[in-house]
Amino acid sequence: MRQARKTVGRKPTITRDVLLDAAEELVREKGGSALTIGALAKAAGISKGGVQYSFASRDDLVRSLVDRWTTRFDAMLEDAAADDPVEFIRSYIAATRTSPQAMDAKTAGLMVSYLENPEHLREAREWYWGIFDRLTGASPDAQAARVIFLAVEGLFLLRINGIDEDGVWTSLLDDVDAVLRRLT
């Protein structure tokens, strides 16, 4: 695991991003329940006070993980067609495929938020409803886009459960993309 210290002259500083990287890795390796201030401090090679300087509580840390993922993933979708559900879902698939870092953050942030905090779960639901707002409409293309979105998210949940050990997740995403092309 990377060290969370950055030396500037003789005075070490702690960066939030490096701590978030370490937190994501900790959750991926040991699960959401393993993420504590003490465990993060140990993994990052700093004191508990050093972690608390950046994150006042575990809840603050979890919120930061979720915010980080949401910000990264949303940035990849900024140029997606706002009024075309099919083009939007194509952008969503592309972002999912090309963004292992955002997907790792998503895994870590959502695993922890689902485990413990109803507020984080509410925020995740709101984010998902925002996606569904972009996929509205009664047309066959809008319906196909919604079903494809659900398939991509289903693959994401399977990936959390370890289906990607042999790299099959990407080929399954290819299948979803091929079905979208046939339907639209």
Secondary structure, DSSP 4 states (H G I P E B T S, - for coil): ---SEEEETTEEEE-HHHHHHHHHHHHHHH-GGG--HHHHHHHHTS-HHHHHHH-SSHHHHHHHHHHHHHHHHHHHHTTS-TT-HHHHHHHHHHHHHH-HHHHHHHHHHHHHHHHH-HHHHHHHHHHHHHHHHHT--SSHHHHHHHHHHHHHHHHHHHHHTTGGGGSHHHHHHHHHHHHHHHH-
